[in-house]
Amino acid sequence: MGFTEILNKLEQDFEEKKKEIESSWDSKIKAEKDKIDCEIKDFIKQKCKEIEKNTEEKYYSILLEAKLAQRNAILKKKREMIEDVFEGAFSQILNMDDDKYLQSLIILISKYSESKSEKIALNETDIKKIGEKLISSLNKNGGNFSLYGQPVKVLKGAILKDEKKLVEINLSFEAIMKHKKDLLENHIGKSIHVI
């Protein structure tokens, strides 16, 4: 083999090796590129899911906040309406004529008296205006009521005092109205906040 043939052979071997190396690197580069492309797709897919989840959570959070705000506004309006109704009713009670007021007290005390012999505590004005009439009317039906010695600080109504049992029954109209109002507000509050 001559020098030219050896050079040709070396050149041919070099070209084959070069193609082999290029082919090997091309396949490695393609594999690495495919791997990176796959990772990018997975990353994008994961980020899209996270964004979608965050968006959905934000939407539901806003929706729940809006529903809560709406319910609170309704509750506030209903409480305002209740307040107005009770203020109006209480104003009518405070301005009731003496005969109607006396009859209301007789009915109320007769209904809630346990022993029919309690002492009846009234405010100072009511003691003077209707105290004796009230006791007389209640005792006509077999009761043994008496007026309590000291006036109490109620606007209207009475407090029954059983000194033997050390029990007081608050029949003041403000206490009755407050109790009824609290019951109604509690009922409305429960019904409106059921989700």
N, CA, C and O of each residue as an XYZ file, in Angstrom:
780
protein
N       0.835     -1.139      0.000
C       0.000      0.000      0.000
C       0.892      1.218      0.000
O       1.863      1.315      0.751
N       0.537      2.122     -0.849
C       1.353      3.297     -0.991
C       0.893      4.403     -0.040
O      -0.124      4.300      0.647
N       1.699      5.461     -0.042
C       1.461      6.574      0.850
C       0.099      7.212      0.576
O      -0.606      7.576      1.517
N      -0.270      7.351     -0.655
C      -1.541      7.951     -1.042
C      -2.682      7.078     -0.576
O      -3.695      7.575     -0.085
N      -2.522      5.817     -0.724
C      -3.578      4.897     -0.306
C      -3.746      4.945      1.213
O      -4.866      4.881      1.719
N      -2.632      5.058      1.936
C      -2.702      5.134      3.403
C      -3.417      6.430      3.790
O      -4.261      6.444      4.686
N      -3.067      7.510      3.101
C      -3.730      8.787      3.397
C      -5.225      8.700      3.094
O      -6.052      9.184      3.867
N      -5.565      8.077      1.960
C      -6.976      7.908      1.595
C      -7.707      7.057      2.636
O      -8.840      7.351      3.019
N      -7.048      6.024      3.071
C      -7.633      5.115      4.070
C      -7.845      5.871      5.383
O      -8.905      5.769      6.000
N      -6.829      6.629      5.804
C      -6.939      7.411      7.037
C      -8.066      8.453      6.914
O      -8.834      8.679      7.849
N      -8.134      9.071      5.740
C      -9.172     10.074      5.523
C     -10.551      9.427      5.561
O     -11.497      9.984      6.117
N     -10.651      8.246      4.962
C     -11.913      7.514      4.933
C     -12.289      7.082      6.355
O     -13.444      7.226      6.755
N     -11.340      6.563      7.110
C     -11.591      6.159      8.503
C     -12.011      7.383      9.342
O     -12.908      7.319     10.182
N     -11.309      8.507      9.065
C     -11.628      9.729      9.802
C     -13.067     10.162      9.522
O     -13.797     10.527     10.444
N     -13.475     10.121      8.255
C     -14.830     10.520      7.865
C     -15.860      9.595      8.503
O     -16.895     10.059      8.983
N     -15.586      8.291      8.514
C     -16.514      7.331      9.125
C     -16.645      7.585     10.631
O     -17.748      7.595     11.178
N     -15.496      7.791     11.287
C     -15.489      8.074     12.727
C     -16.240      9.373     13.006
O     -17.008      9.480     13.963
N     -15.992     10.361     12.135
C     -16.628     11.656     12.303
C     -18.148     11.500     12.196
O     -18.891     12.049     13.009
N     -18.614     10.732     11.167
C     -20.051     10.510     10.975
C     -20.634      9.732     12.151
O     -21.744     10.010     12.606
N     -19.879      8.765     12.628
C     -20.314      7.948     13.765
C     -20.467      8.822     15.017
O     -21.461      8.723     15.737
N     -19.463      9.682     15.263
C     -19.502     10.583     16.427
C     -20.646     11.582     16.275
O     -21.389     11.834     17.223
N     -20.786     12.160     15.054
C     -21.865     13.119     14.814
C     -23.219     12.460     15.016
O     -24.118     13.035     15.631
N     -23.357     11.246     14.492
C     -24.610     10.501     14.624
C     -24.906     10.216     16.095
O     -26.039     10.360     16.553
N     -23.875      9.812     16.818
C     -24.030      9.519     18.247
C     -24.449     10.778     19.005
O     -25.367     10.746     19.824
N     -23.753     11.899     18.717
C     -24.090     13.153     19.393
C     -25.465     13.664     18.970
O     -26.211     14.201     19.788
N     -25.795     13.496     17.693
C     -27.119     13.916     17.237
C     -28.213     13.164     17.987
O     -29.199     13.771     18.407
N     -28.055     11.855     18.160
C     -29.072     11.072     18.871
C     -29.108     11.456     20.358
O     -30.180     11.509     20.961
N     -27.912     11.729     20.955
C     -27.882     12.151     22.356
C     -28.549     13.515     22.513
O     -29.325     13.729     23.444
N     -28.241     14.438     21.594
C     -28.831     15.778     21.641
C     -30.344     15.696     21.448
O     -31.101     16.375     22.142
N     -30.782     14.859     20.501
C     -32.220     14.692     20.251
C     -32.905     14.113     21.481
O     -33.980     14.569     21.871
N     -32.281     13.104     22.093
C     -32.855     12.497     23.298
C     -32.953     13.532     24.426
O     -33.963     13.609     25.125
N     -31.884     14.327     24.593
C     -31.872     15.360     25.641
C     -32.918     16.427     25.348
O     -33.600     16.904     26.255
N     -33.042     16.805     24.061
C     -34.037     17.802     23.656
C     -35.443     17.271     23.914
O     -36.293     17.993     24.436
N     -35.694     16.006     23.549
C     -37.006     15.393     23.787
C     -37.329     15.358     25.283
O     -38.460     15.609     25.698
N     -36.300     15.038     26.082
C     -36.473     14.982     27.536
C     -36.832     16.372     28.081
O     -37.745     16.513     28.895
N     -36.101     17.395     27.619
C     -36.355     18.773     28.063
C     -37.738     19.229     27.611
O     -38.469     19.860     28.375
N     -38.100     18.904     26.352
C     -39.435     19.254     25.848
C     -40.527     18.622     26.709
O     -41.525     19.266     27.032
N     -40.331     17.372     27.073
C     -41.295     16.652     27.910
C     -41.397     17.302     29.295
O     -42.491     17.477     29.831
N     -40.238     17.657     29.865
C     -40.231     18.318     31.177
C     -40.928     19.670     31.110
O     -41.659     20.047     32.026
N     -40.696     20.400     30.015
C     -41.342     21.707     29.837
C     -42.855     21.537     29.738
O     -43.616     22.284     30.354
N     -43.286     20.538     28.951
C     -44.726     20.286     28.816
C     -45.337     19.929     30.171
O     -46.400     20.434     30.532
N     -44.652     19.045     30.926
C     -45.143     18.660     32.258
C     -45.199     19.869     33.190
O     -46.160     20.048     33.938
N     -44.149     20.698     33.134
C     -44.092     21.894     33.970
C     -45.250     22.839     33.637
O     -45.933     23.343     34.529
N     -45.455     23.068     32.340
C     -46.542     23.951     31.892
C     -47.892     23.381     32.317
O     -48.767     24.112     32.780
N     -48.048     22.072     32.154
C     -49.294     21.409     32.534
C     -49.548     21.571     34.041
O     -50.662     21.882     34.462
N     -48.510     21.359     34.835
C     -48.622     21.492     36.292
C     -48.965     22.930     36.677
O     -49.834     23.165     37.516
N     -48.273     23.892     36.055
C     -48.530     25.302     36.356
C     -49.949     25.699     35.957
O     -50.611     26.463     36.660
N     -50.409     25.171     34.820
C     -51.784     25.459     34.383
C     -52.793     24.931     35.404
O     -53.775     25.600     35.727
N     -52.537     23.718     35.909
C     -53.427     23.144     36.924
C     -53.405     23.980     38.200
O     -54.446     24.229     38.808
N     -52.203     24.412     38.599
C     -52.087     25.244     39.799
C     -52.831     26.564     39.613
O     -53.547     27.014     40.507
N     -52.655     27.175     38.452
C     -53.334     28.444     38.166
C     -54.844     28.234     38.157
O     -55.598     29.036     38.709
N     -55.272     27.150     37.524
C     -56.698     26.834     37.468
C     -57.257     26.619     38.881
O     -58.331     27.118     39.217
N     -56.512     25.871     39.699
C     -56.946     25.602     41.076
C     -57.000     26.897     41.881
O     -57.967     27.149     42.600
N     -55.952     27.720     41.756
C     -55.926     28.995     42.477
C     -57.063     29.912     42.036
O     -57.692     30.584     42.853
N     -57.315     29.926     40.728
C     -58.397     30.742     40.192
C     -59.736     30.253     40.726
O     -60.589     31.047     41.124
N     -59.908     28.939     40.729
C     -61.148     28.345     41.233
C     -61.326     28.650     42.723
O     -62.417     29.016     43.161
N     -60.253     28.497     43.491
C     -60.320     28.795     44.927
C     -60.645     30.267     45.152
O     -61.449     30.605     46.021
N     -60.024     31.132     44.377
C     -60.273     32.572     44.497
C     -61.731     32.881     44.152
O     -62.383     33.681     44.823
N     -62.233     32.234     43.093
C     -63.621     32.429     42.676
C     -64.571     32.010     43.796
O     -65.492     32.749     44.143
N     -64.344     30.818     44.362
C     -65.216     30.340     45.436
C     -65.087     31.208     46.681
O     -66.069     31.429     47.390
N     -63.895     31.695     46.946
C     -63.690     32.585     48.085
C     -64.487     33.875     47.890
O     -65.163     34.338     48.808
N     -64.403     34.443     46.705
C     -65.152     35.665     46.397
C     -66.651     35.391     46.469
O     -67.414     36.199     46.998
N     -67.063     34.242     45.931
C     -68.477     33.869     45.950
C     -68.977     33.716     47.387
O     -70.048     34.219     47.727
N     -68.208     33.025     48.229
C     -68.605     32.845     49.627
C     -68.642     34.177     50.372
O     -69.542     34.425     51.174
N     -67.650     35.033     50.096
C     -67.644     36.357     50.725
C     -68.879     37.156     50.308
O     -69.485     37.848     51.126
N     -69.242     37.055     49.036
C     -70.418     37.775     48.545
C     -71.692     37.233     49.199
O     -72.568     37.999     49.602
N     -71.784     35.902     49.299
C     -72.960     35.302     49.942
C     -73.040     35.710     51.408
O     -74.116     36.026     51.915
N     -71.899     35.701     52.080
C     -71.871     36.087     53.488
C     -72.260     37.558     53.647
O     -73.020     37.910     54.549
N     -71.741     38.400     52.779
C     -72.079     39.826     52.834
C     -73.577     40.030     52.586
O     -74.224     40.852     53.235
N     -74.110     39.261     51.630
C     -75.536     39.354     51.324
C     -76.366     38.917     52.533
O     -77.328     39.588     52.909
N     -75.990     37.798     53.132
C     -76.733     37.304     54.299
C     -76.626     38.270     55.470
O     -77.599     38.496     56.189
N     -75.445     38.836     55.655
C     -75.285     39.803     56.743
C     -76.117     41.054     56.499
O     -76.676     41.629     57.434
N     -76.197     41.474     55.233
C     -77.018     42.644     54.900
C     -78.496     42.349     55.154
O     -79.226     43.191     55.679
N     -78.927     41.147     54.777
C     -80.318     40.748     55.024
C     -80.580     40.691     56.525
O     -81.593     41.193     57.013
N     -79.656     40.075     57.244
C     -79.804     39.967     58.699
C     -79.864     41.351     59.340
O     -80.686     41.601     60.222
N     -78.991     42.244     58.890
C     -78.983     43.610     59.435
C     -80.317     44.300     59.170
O     -80.875     44.953     60.051
N     -80.825     44.148     57.944
C     -82.097     44.784     57.585
C     -83.234     44.202     58.413
O     -84.106     44.935     58.880
N     -83.225     42.877     58.598
C     -84.279     42.255     59.405
C     -84.184     42.705     60.859
O     -85.203     42.935     61.511
N     -82.969     42.830     61.361
C     -82.810     43.307     62.745
C     -83.305     44.747     62.878
O     -83.926     45.106     63.879
N     -83.029     45.561     61.870
C     -83.523     46.942     61.896
C     -85.050     46.964     61.889
O     -85.675     47.744     62.607
N     -85.644     46.088     61.058
C     -87.101     46.012     60.995
C     -87.675     45.552     62.336
O     -88.665     46.098     62.822
N     -87.035     44.538     62.925
C     -87.480     44.045     64.235
C     -87.386     45.168     65.261
O     -88.306     45.389     66.048
N     -86.274     45.863     65.237
C     -86.071     46.976     66.181
C     -87.174     48.016     66.022
O     -87.732     48.489     67.012
N     -87.491     48.374     64.772
C     -88.543     49.363     64.522
C     -89.902     48.873     65.020
O     -90.650     49.624     65.646
N     -90.215     47.608     64.736
C     -91.500     47.043     65.157
C     -91.594     47.021     66.682
O     -92.609     47.414     67.257
N     -90.521     46.556     67.331
C     -90.552     46.471     68.785
C     -90.573     47.857     69.435
O     -91.230     48.050     70.457
N     -89.865     48.810     68.854
C     -89.910     50.176     69.392
C     -91.318     50.750     69.275
O     -91.817     51.396     70.197
N     -91.956     50.504     68.118
C     -93.329     50.976     67.925
C     -94.296     50.319     68.903
O     -95.145     50.983     69.498
N     -94.154     48.999     69.060
C     -95.030     48.270     69.982
C     -94.806     48.733     71.418
O     -95.761     48.926     72.171
N     -93.545     48.909     71.792
C     -93.245     49.337     73.158
C     -93.759     50.754     73.410
O     -94.231     51.069     74.502
N     -93.662     51.591     72.401
C     -94.189     52.953     72.517
C     -95.701     52.913     72.754
O     -96.224     53.680     73.562
N     -96.401     52.018     72.049
C     -97.848     51.874     72.247
C     -98.153     51.375     73.656
O     -99.112     51.819     74.287
N     -97.328     50.445     74.146
C     -97.525     49.923     75.505
C     -97.335     51.040     76.525
O     -98.121     51.178     77.463
N     -96.288     51.833     76.334
C     -96.017     52.920     77.280
C     -97.129     53.970     77.285
O     -97.357     54.636     78.294
N     -97.813     54.111     76.162
C     -98.867     55.122     76.043
C    -100.271     54.542     76.203
O    -101.257     55.216     75.905
N    -100.367     53.300     76.668
C    -101.649     52.643     76.866
C    -102.451     53.392     77.944
O    -101.884     53.878     78.923
N    -103.789     53.480     77.751
C    -104.583     54.154     78.792
C    -104.611     53.293     80.056
O    -104.361     52.088     80.004
N    -104.915     53.920     81.180
C    -104.804     53.266     82.490
C    -105.669     52.013     82.612
O    -105.224     51.007     83.166
N    -106.907     52.063     82.098
C    -107.799     50.900     82.222
C    -107.270     49.702     81.434
O    -107.272     48.574     81.925
N    -106.826     49.959     80.227
C    -106.279     48.875     79.399
C    -104.991     48.325     80.027
O    -104.758     47.116     80.035
N    -104.179     49.214     80.539
C    -102.927     48.817     81.201
C    -103.228     47.967     82.434
O    -102.577     46.948     82.664
N    -104.217     48.387     83.225
C    -104.608     47.640     84.419
C    -105.082     46.241     84.038
O    -104.687     45.260     84.669
N    -105.921     46.140     83.014
C    -106.421     44.830     82.570
C    -105.277     43.945     82.060
O    -105.263     42.739     82.307
N    -104.333     44.543     81.359
C    -103.173     43.778     80.870
C    -102.359     43.226     82.035
O    -101.922     42.076     82.000
N    -102.157     44.039     83.063
C    -101.413     43.580     84.241
C    -102.153     42.465     84.967
O    -101.537     41.490     85.399
N    -103.468     42.601     85.104
C    -104.264     41.562     85.774
C    -104.110     40.234     85.045
O    -103.879     39.201     85.673
N    -104.236     40.262     83.727
C    -104.097     39.032     82.926
C    -102.691     38.461     83.066
O    -102.527     37.260     83.278
N    -101.703     39.295     82.953
C    -100.303     38.867     83.020
C     -99.959     38.270     84.387
O     -99.355     37.200     84.469
N    -100.338     38.954     85.437
C    -100.025     38.473     86.791
C    -100.789     37.191     87.090
O    -100.229     36.261     87.671
N    -102.064     37.126     86.700
C    -102.857     35.910     86.928
C    -102.240     34.714     86.221
O    -102.236     33.602     86.749
N    -101.724     34.949     85.037
C    -101.138     33.854     84.253
C     -99.825     33.351     84.858
O     -99.593     32.142     84.894
N     -98.976     34.241     85.325
C     -97.628     33.845     85.748
C     -97.434     33.721     87.264
O     -96.363     33.320     87.720
N     -98.440     34.055     88.027
C     -98.322     33.913     89.480
C     -98.401     32.437     89.847
O     -99.281     31.718     89.373
N     -97.479     31.991     90.692
C     -97.473     30.585     91.102
C     -98.293     30.365     92.367
O     -99.019     29.376     92.470
N     -98.186     31.267     93.319
C     -98.850     31.051     94.612
C    -100.100     31.913     94.793
O    -100.870     31.695     95.729
N    -100.301     32.859     93.935
C    -101.405     33.825     94.024
C    -101.331     34.645     95.309
O    -102.328     35.194     95.777
N    -100.118     34.713     95.868
C     -99.957     35.509     97.095
C     -98.639     36.291     97.091
O     -98.153     36.694     98.147
N     -98.073     36.502     95.923
C     -96.809     37.230     95.832
C     -97.025     38.715     96.125
O     -98.144     39.228     96.080
N     -95.939     39.367     96.420
C     -95.949     40.829     96.527
C     -95.697     41.367     95.123
O     -94.864     40.844     94.384
N     -96.420     42.404     94.775
C     -96.320     42.966     93.433
C     -95.559     44.286     93.513
O     -95.982     45.228     94.183
N     -94.431     44.328     92.816
C     -93.607     45.532     92.779
C     -93.906     46.292     91.493
O     -93.846     45.734     90.398
N     -94.228     47.569     91.644
C     -94.527     48.445     90.508
C     -93.601     49.656     90.563
O     -92.904     49.881     91.552
N     -93.609     50.431     89.478
C     -92.847     51.683     89.540
C     -93.634     52.697     90.373
O     -94.806     52.478     90.677
N     -93.008     53.772     90.728
C     -93.613     54.743     91.650
C     -94.916     55.326     91.103
O     -95.883     55.490     91.847
N     -94.943     55.635     89.823
C     -96.145     56.203     89.204
C     -97.293     55.210     89.236
O     -98.422     55.572     89.567
N     -97.009     53.950     88.890
C     -98.064     52.931     88.861
C     -98.587     52.617     90.258
O     -99.771     52.322     90.422
N     -97.723     52.676     91.263
C     -98.190     52.444     92.637
C     -99.280     53.464     92.972
O    -100.322     53.109     93.522
N     -99.034     54.720     92.641
C     -99.992     55.785     92.951
C    -101.251     55.694     92.094
O    -102.360     55.886     92.592
N    -101.079     55.400     90.800
C    -102.210     55.431     89.869
C    -103.103     54.193     89.961
O    -104.326     54.309     90.042
N    -102.487     53.009     89.949
C    -103.296     51.788     89.827
C    -102.978     50.726     90.873
O    -103.555     49.640     90.831
N    -102.094     51.003     91.789
C    -101.642     49.994     92.748
C    -102.766     49.329     93.514
O    -102.886     48.104     93.495
N    -103.599     50.121     94.192
C    -104.685     49.553     95.004
C    -105.740     48.872     94.139
O    -106.258     47.818     94.508
N    -106.062     49.469     92.985
C    -107.031     48.853     92.061
C    -106.538     47.478     91.615
O    -107.309     46.520     91.567
N    -105.255     47.393     91.293
C    -104.663     46.135     90.827
C    -104.772     45.060     91.909
O    -105.205     43.941     91.630
N    -104.389     45.388     93.124
C    -104.436     44.424     94.226
C    -105.878     43.999     94.478
O    -106.158     42.812     94.650
N    -106.779     44.952     94.500
C    -108.196     44.665     94.739
C    -108.755     43.738     93.662
O    -109.443     42.766     93.977
N    -108.463     44.032     92.393
C    -108.966     43.207     91.282
C    -108.404     41.792     91.339
O    -109.131     40.829     91.096
N    -107.129     41.657     91.653
C    -106.505     40.328     91.712
C    -107.015     39.514     92.901
O    -107.153     38.295     92.804
N    -107.294     40.182     94.019
C    -107.731     39.465     95.218
C    -109.214     39.110     95.191
O    -109.660     38.303     96.006
N    -109.997     39.698     94.265
C    -111.420     39.359     94.127
C    -111.590     37.887     93.765
O    -112.575     37.261     94.157
N    -110.650     37.342     93.033
C    -110.749     35.957     92.560
C    -110.004     34.995     93.481
O    -109.529     33.954     93.026
N    -109.896     35.322     94.750
C    -109.293     34.405     95.710
C    -107.805     34.562     95.897
O    -107.181     33.722     96.546
N    -107.219     35.594     95.359
C    -105.787     35.805     95.536
C    -105.484     36.477     96.866
O    -106.388     36.981     97.532
N    -104.243     36.486     97.244
C    -103.807     37.146     98.474
C    -102.579     38.010     98.164
O    -101.568     37.956     98.864
N    -102.694     38.801     97.103
C    -101.599     39.653     96.652
C    -101.491     40.883     97.540
O    -102.454     41.279     98.196
N    -100.308     41.480     97.550
C    -100.105     42.754     98.238
C     -99.045     43.538     97.476
O     -98.280     42.978     96.690
N     -99.015     44.835     97.721
C     -98.004     45.674     97.066
C     -96.679     45.533     97.806
O     -96.634     45.467     99.034
N     -95.625     45.490     97.041
C     -94.277     45.467     97.612
C     -93.988     46.864     98.146
O     -94.427     47.852     97.557
N     -93.280     46.956     99.216
C     -93.062     48.226     99.896
C     -92.260     49.258     99.135
O     -92.457     50.454     99.350
N     -91.381     48.854     98.270
C     -90.501     49.791     97.564
C     -90.842     49.824     96.066
O     -91.124     48.780     95.479
N     -90.819     51.005     95.447
C     -91.010     51.046     93.989
C     -89.786     50.451     93.275
O     -88.667     50.487     93.787
N     -90.030     49.915     92.100
C     -88.937     49.344     91.300
C     -88.735     50.201     90.058
O     -89.618     50.963     89.664
N     -87.573     50.066     89.454
C     -87.245     50.872     88.274
C     -87.596     50.099     87.004
O     -86.728     49.528     86.344
N     -88.877     50.095     86.683
C     -89.350     49.549     85.412
C     -90.217     50.627     84.779
O     -90.821     51.437     85.481
N     -90.277     50.637     83.458
C     -91.111     51.636     82.795
C     -92.583     51.273     82.919
O     -93.408     52.110     83.285
N     -92.905     50.033     82.615
C     -94.277     49.519     82.726
C     -94.182     48.049     83.081
O     -93.199     47.381     82.762
N     -95.223     47.550     83.749
C     -95.248     46.144     84.118
C     -95.026     45.983     85.606
O     -95.106     46.943     86.371
N     -94.744     44.743     86.006
C     -94.606     44.444     87.431
C     -93.541     43.389     87.646
O     -93.119     42.701     86.716
N     -93.120     43.279     88.888
C     -92.225     42.195     89.287
C     -92.912     41.488     90.446
O     -93.253     42.109     91.453
N     -93.113     40.178     90.292
C     -93.723     39.383     91.359
C     -92.620     38.905     92.276
O     -91.618     38.353     91.822
N     -92.808     39.119     93.582
C     -91.783     38.728     94.557
C     -92.400     37.736     95.529
O     -93.338     38.058     96.259
N     -91.860     36.529     95.526
C     -92.263     35.510     96.492
C     -91.159     35.453     97.537
O     -90.115     34.838     97.322
N     -91.401     36.093     98.661
C     -90.351     36.218     99.673
C     -90.082     34.914    100.399
O     -88.999     34.731    100.955
N     -91.055     33.996    100.406
C     -90.826     32.696    101.050
C     -89.836     31.874    100.237
O     -88.915     31.269    100.786
N     -90.035     31.859     98.934
C     -89.165     31.068     98.042
C     -87.969     31.881     97.541
O     -87.086     31.347     96.870
N     -87.947     33.157     97.865
C     -86.900     34.069     97.379
C     -86.817     34.067     95.848
O     -85.736     34.010     95.261
N     -87.997     34.131     95.227
C     -88.087     34.089     93.769
C     -88.715     35.384     93.274
O     -89.648     35.912     93.879
N     -88.189     35.881     92.171
C     -88.782     37.037     91.502
C     -89.148     36.641     90.076
O     -88.380     35.974     89.382
N     -90.320     37.059     89.661
C     -90.729     36.853     88.269
C     -90.859     38.239     87.654
O     -91.719     39.028     88.046
N     -89.997     38.523     86.689
C     -89.959     39.845     86.077
C     -90.998     39.908     84.961
O     -90.816     39.336     83.886
N     -92.080     40.610     85.240
C     -93.130     40.807     84.247
C     -93.143     42.252     83.753
O     -94.171     42.759     83.305
N     -91.986     42.903     83.841
C     -91.907     44.262     83.293
C     -92.018     44.152     81.781
O     -91.477     43.230     81.169
N     -92.715     45.090     81.197
C     -92.939     45.014     79.759
C     -91.637     45.113     78.985
O     -91.495     44.505     77.924
N     -90.676     45.883     79.514
C     -89.397     45.966     78.800
C     -88.667     44.624     78.815
O     -88.017     44.268     77.832
N     -88.766     43.869     79.921
C     -88.111     42.551     79.980
C     -88.805     41.565     79.047
O     -88.155     40.774     78.364
N     -90.146     41.624     79.029
C     -90.901     40.725     78.143
C     -90.586     41.042     76.686
O     -90.346     40.139     75.885
N     -90.586     42.324     76.350
C     -90.292     42.719     74.965
C     -88.866     42.333     74.580
O     -88.632     41.848     73.473
N     -87.920     42.544     75.479
C     -86.528     42.191     75.187
C     -86.396     40.688     74.960
O     -85.699     40.253     74.043
N     -87.065     39.899     75.796
C     -87.010     38.440     75.652
C     -87.595     38.016     74.303
O     -86.994     37.212     73.590
N     -88.753     38.550     73.957
C     -89.391     38.204     72.673
C     -88.517     38.639     71.498
O     -88.372     37.912     70.515
N     -87.945     39.821     71.610
C     -87.078     40.336     70.543
C     -85.841     39.453     70.387
O     -85.449     39.123     69.267
N     -85.229     39.072     71.502
C     -84.047     38.198     71.451
C     -84.378     36.855     70.811
O     -83.603     36.338     70.006
N     -85.529     36.291     71.171
C     -85.945     35.013     70.575
C     -86.109     35.151     69.064
O     -85.653     34.298     68.302
N     -86.755     36.217     68.642
C     -86.983     36.433     67.216
C     -85.673     36.664     66.474
O     -85.467     36.093     65.403
N     -84.790     37.484     67.018
C     -83.494     37.732     66.370
C     -82.661     36.458     66.299
O     -82.000     36.199     65.293
N     -82.692     35.677     67.350
C     -81.955     34.415     67.373
C     -82.485     33.471     66.297
O     -81.710     32.829     65.587
N     -83.803     33.393     66.182
C     -84.420     32.533     65.163
C     -84.049     33.006     63.756
O     -83.702     32.199     62.893
N     -84.122     34.302     63.537
C     -83.776     34.852     62.220
C     -82.299     34.635     61.929
O     -81.931     34.260     60.815
N     -81.456     34.868     62.919
C     -80.013     34.666     62.739
C     -79.679     33.233     62.375
O     -78.840     32.991     61.508
N     -80.330     32.279     63.032
C     -80.074     30.863     62.731
C     -80.565     30.506     61.340
O     -79.873     29.814     60.593
N     -81.760     30.975     60.986
C     -82.323     30.590     59.693
C     -81.554     31.195     58.527
O     -81.455     30.574     57.469
N     -81.012     32.385     58.702
C     -80.322     33.036     57.582
C     -78.896     32.544     57.414
O     -78.343     32.652     56.319
N     -78.279     32.003     58.465
C     -76.889     31.562     58.364
C     -76.749     30.064     58.142
O     -75.663     29.510     58.317
N     -77.832     29.404     57.759
C     -77.719     27.992     57.401
C     -77.201     27.940     55.972
O     -77.842     28.450     55.054
N     -76.045     27.325     55.788
C     -75.427     27.291     54.447
C     -75.711     25.954     53.807
O     -75.285     25.707     52.678
